[in-house]
Amino acid sequence: MLFGAWLASIKPPRDSLLIPIIIQLQALMNSKILLKQKDGKIVFYQYYLKNGILGSRVSYNVRIQQAIFDLPACAHFLNVVQYNGYDGCDDCCIKAIGRQIYFPFSEKTEEPKNYQLYLKNSKHNAHRSIQGIKGPTPLSSILQLPNQTPYDLMHLIYHVHVKALLKFWRKMFGKEIFENGSVFLSNVILPHDVKYQFHSLLDFSNWKAKMLRDFFLYVSPSFVVYYLPDDYSAHFLLYYAFVRTLYFFNDNKQLDGVDHLFHLYHKSLSRLYSERSELATVHYHSHLASQVHSHDALCFTSCFSRESYLAYALKLCKGTTHVLNQLVT
C-alpha cells in the first residue's frame, strides 16, 4: 500500500508528509481490512460443523511493527540531531568526543533511551536539543520510539561500514591487493539468479548496494584470508561472523554470545586502524544484537525491498513528467 510519496530536490517537511500518512494508518488500525471479490462482494471463509456450513468474513487487523529509514532520514523524521552528532545515538545516552566526533570503545554500558524519555524531552520549547532530541514528531503517536525504528541493514552495514573498511584497506595495503582481488572476483561463479558479475574492486565506491551485499555475505571471508595480513583478516572475520549470524537465524539460541563477537571487534578497531575509525556508525552496531530480538533477523529490517520496488515502479513510468501521478495511478 502506498500512503504517501515525495519527489523533490529537497527533503519533505516532516509534519506535512507524515501527518496524512499517520491518519490513514490510524484509521486502518481502528478498523479492519475486508477482502472483496471483483464484483464487490465480501469474501467469506467457510468452515464446516456437524450441523451445517457456517461462514465468516475474511478480514485483517492492522498493527505497526516498524518504520525503517536511512540514518539522515531517521534523524529528520524523528526530529533528533543527525546520526553523527555528539548525542546522535537514538538508542542510548552515549556522548561523542573530539572535534571530528567519534565514539571510542568503552566497557561501560550506557543508559538506554526509551519511549518515556523521548516523550519527556520532546515537549521542551528551547531552541536546543536535550539528549539529542530536538522536539516532537508525529511518529510518536503510532510508534514506540526508538524501539520501533530499527537500523537499516543496507545503509549502516553495506554502504557505510563495509565501504569504510575497503577504503582503509586500499590506503593501508595499496592498490595491488585490489587489482589481484578484482581478478579473484572475476572468477567467482555466481548463482544463476544473480544477473550481474562483480565489477572491479578498484571501483568499489561506485558499487550498488546489492553488489556490496553479495561481496560481503559470500566472498569477503575468502578475500580477506587470501589478501590481507593475518591480524586484519582475523579481526574482520569477527565482524563478519557477528553480522552473518544476525542476518538470518532459525532459533534465538543461535544468538548466544553473538554480541561478544562485536565487542572484541570494536575493542581492537582503533588499534588496527585509528581512533578515527570509531565513528558513530560503528557504535550503532552495538545495538543490533538487541534489535533482532524485537524485529527478527537483519534481512527483514532493510531498505532493499522498498528501494527495489521504487526503482521498478519508476521504470514503468513514461518519461519524467508527472512521475508521482503515474506512480500512484
N, C-alpha and C positions, 0 to 999 in steps of 0.2 A: 504494500500500500504506500502511496506517495502522498504525504500530508503537506508538504511544502517544498519549495525549491528557490534557490537564489543564484542568479547568474549575473556577475558584475565584476569589475576590476577592483572593487573594494569589498571588505568584509561586511556582512549584513549587520544592521542594528540588532542588538540582542533581543530586545523585547518585541520589536516589530516582526521578527521571524518566528520566535519561539512561542509567543502567547497564542496565536491562532492554531498552531500545531498542538499545543497542550490542551486547548479547549476541545479539539477533536478527539484527542486521546482520552480525556476525562469522560467525554460522552460515551465513548466505546466501553470504558471500564465500568460505567454505571448502567450499561445495558448489555446486550448480547449481540453477537453476530449470528443471524439466522441464514441458513443456506436455502437458496431458492433455485428452482428449475428454470429453464429458458422461458417457459410460459408464465413465469411469475409465481407459480405455486410453491409453497414452502415444502422443503424436503422433510419427509418423516422417516424415522427409523423404526422398522417393525421388529417386534420381538414376540415370541410365542409362549403362551401359558397353557395350562391344561384346559381351561375353559374357552380358549379362543385366541385371537390375534389382537394385540394392542400396539399402539404406536406412540411415539413422542417426537417432537420437533428436534431437528438436528441444529444445535447452536453451540457457540463457543464463548466462554468467558475470556476476557482480555485482562492481562496484567503486564506491567512493565518490568523487564529483567535488568536492562542496562541501556546506557547511551554511550556510544563509542565515538571518540574524536581523536584527531591527531593532537599533539601537545599544544601548539599555539591556539587551535580552535577550542580546546578544552579550557584553557585559561580565559579565553574571551567569553564563552558561554556560561562558565561557572562564575564569572566576574571575580577572578582571583589574579594575582600577579603572574607574569609569564613564567613558564616552567624553569627557566634558567636564572630566576631571581633569587635573592637571598632567602626568601621564605617561599620558594617556588614549589616545594613538595606539597601535594594535595592530601597526602596520607599521614604525615607526621610533622612534628614541630621542629625538625632539624633546621639549623641555621647555617647557611653557607658562609665561607670566608674568602678573603682575598679580593683584590681588585678585578681579577679575571672572573671570579666567582666559581669556586669549586667546592665539592662536598667530600672532605677527607674521610677515609675509612675510620670507623670508631667501633669499639666493642660495646659501647653504650647503646641501650635500647631507647630510642626517642619516644616521647609521649605521642600517642596517636591522635589524629584529628577525627572527630566523629560528627554525626549529624547535629547534635546539640550545639557543638562548638561553631559549626557553620551558621546555624540559625542565630546564635547569640551575636557573633561578630559581624554578621551581615546587616544588623539593624542600626549600626552606628552611622552618623551623618558626617563624620570628619572626612576631610579630603586626603586620607591616607589609608593604607591597608592595616589591618590588625591580624597578625599571624598569617599574612598572605591573602587574607580575604578582604576584598575592596568594597563589597556591598551585596545587596540581594540579587538573586537570579530567579526567573520564573521556574527553572528546573527543580527548585527545592520543593515545589508543590506536588511533584509526581515522583521524585527520586530521593532516595536516602543518600545524601552526599556525605563523604566521597565514595562510599562503598559501591554504588551503582554506576560509577563512571570508570570502568577498568581501563588499564593501559592497553593501547593498540599495539599488537604484535608487529604489524607491518612497519610502522614508523619507528617505534622505540628500538627494536632489535635490528631489523634488516637495514633500513635506511639510515639509522643513526650509529648504533654501536658497531655493527659489522663493517660499515664503511670507515668508521674511525680506526678500527684495527687494521684494515687494509692500508690506510694512509700511513699509519705508524710503521708497518712492515716495509712498505716501499721506501720510506725515508731512512729507516734504520739499516735495511739489508740490501738496498739497491734494486735497480730495475731487472737485474739478471734473473732473480728468482721469479719475477713476474713474467718474464719472457719464457722461461722454462715452464712456469705454471700454465701459461697460455697454450703451449704445445700439449701439456698434460690434459688440459680441459678439452682441447680439440679432439682428443682420442677417447673421451668419455662417451660411451654409448648410452643415450638417454632412453627412457621408456617410450613406447610407440605413441602414447597420447601427449607427449611433450612436443609442441610444434615449433621448436626453435633449437638452435645449437648455441652453446656458450660463446659470447664474444670474447675478444682479447681481454685478459686480466688487466692489462695496462690501461684499459678503457673502463675500469670498474665504476668510476664516478658517473658514467652515463648509463649504467645498467638499470633496467627496470626492476621493480620490487620483486617480481616473480623470479627473475634470474638470481638476484641476491639471496632469495629464499632457498632456491634449489641448490645453489652453491653451498650455502651454509648447512642445510639439512643433510645433503647427500654426498658432497665432495670435500668439504673443508677439513674433516679429520685426516683424510689421506694427504691433502695438500700440505697441511702444517707438519705432518710427520716426515714427509719427503723433503720439504724445502726450508723449514725453519730450524733454528737451533733447538736442542732438546728441552732446555728450560722454558723456552717460549711455546713450543708445541705442547708440552705437558700442562703449562698454565692455561693455554687456550682450551684444551680438552676438558678442563674443569668447567669452563663456561659452556662448552658445547653439551656436556652431559647434563648440566643444570637446565638449559633451555630445552634440549631434546626430551627430557623427562616431562617437563611441564607442557610441551607442545601437544602431546596426546598420551593418555594413560587409561587403562581399563579399570583400575582399582586404586582407591586412595592409599592403600598400603604401599604402592609403588612410589609414593611421595615421601616416605620416611627418610629423613636425613638429607633431602634434596637441598634445603636451604643452606646446609653446611658447605655444599659444593661452591655456592656463590660466595659464601663467607670467606673461604680460602682463596678464591679467585680475586675478590675485591681487596683482600688483605695484602696481596702481593702485587697489585696492579701498579702502584706508584713506584715500587722498587724496580720493576722491569721496564716501565715506560717513563713516566714522570708524574709529579703531582698534578700536572695539567690534564692528565688523562682521567682524573676523578671528577668528571663532570656530573651535572645533575642527572643526566640520563642513565649514568651508571648507578647512582644511588637508587633510582626508581626501580631497578631490577630487584632490590631487596624486598620489595612489596609483592613481587609476582607469585611467590610460593603461597602466600595467604590469599591472594586474589583468586587462584584457581579453585579454592575451596568454596567460594561463593558463585563463581561463574564458569566452572569447569575448565577444561584444557585451554591452553593459549590459542589453539587453532580456531576456537569458537569466539575469540574476542579480537577480531581483526577487521581492518577496513578492506580486505581483499575482495570479499563478495560484493560489498556496496560499490566500490570503485570499478570493479569489473562490470557490474550491471550498468553503471552510468556510462562507461566507455562504450558498451554495446548499444545502449539506447541512443547515444549521440550519433553513432554510425547510421542509425535508421533515419535520422533527421535529414532533410534535404536542404543543404546549404547552411548558412549561419544566421538567417533571418528568422526572427520569432522562434528561436530554438525552444524556449520554455513552453510556448503554446503547442509546438509539435510534440514535445516530450510528454505533456500531461494529457494530450488527446490521442 
